[in-house]
Amino acid sequence: MSIFDQSHQTVTYQYNAAGNINFGAVENRADLISELEKLKAEVTKARDAEVIDAEVATDVDCQITKAVQQAKKPEPNKNTILQYITTAKNLITGVAEAGGIVTALMEVAKLVQNLF
């Protein structure tokens, strides 16, 4: 049996969307928009925990907001939405603690391909 000494470890922000964000339940554009709004809130939490630099978090939030605005249009442009999501993902790729957000953004990109 392995024993791990976890004393002296400090846990900072960890992305955990259990019960909060569920991209698997997205069936339409309105669902996607709702989940993107939840993801924006998660970015804010990461910023508040100083996991993501405030300036980067603002840029990520802006890109997600633009994706939401585009998705709300009567005839949204799939490529534009994907561009915003990809830019948001690229801004935080490499921040280990934000890996879950990056994964979520990758899920969004897949959904956009299917929904639009």
Number of C-alpha atoms within 10 A of each C-alpha: 3 4 5 6 7 7 6 6 7 6 6 11 15 17 17 11 14 7 6 11 17 16 17 8 10 16 12 13 17 13 13 21 20 15 21 21 16 16 21 20 13 22 25 19 17 22 19 14 14 13 19 23 15 16 10 15 23 16 16 24 20 15 22 26 18 17 23 23 13 18 21 13 9 7 9 16 14 17 13 14 24 20 15 21 26 18 17 23 22 13 17 21 15 11 14 13 17 21 16 16 25 23 13 21 23 15 14 21 20 12 19 19 12 11 12 14
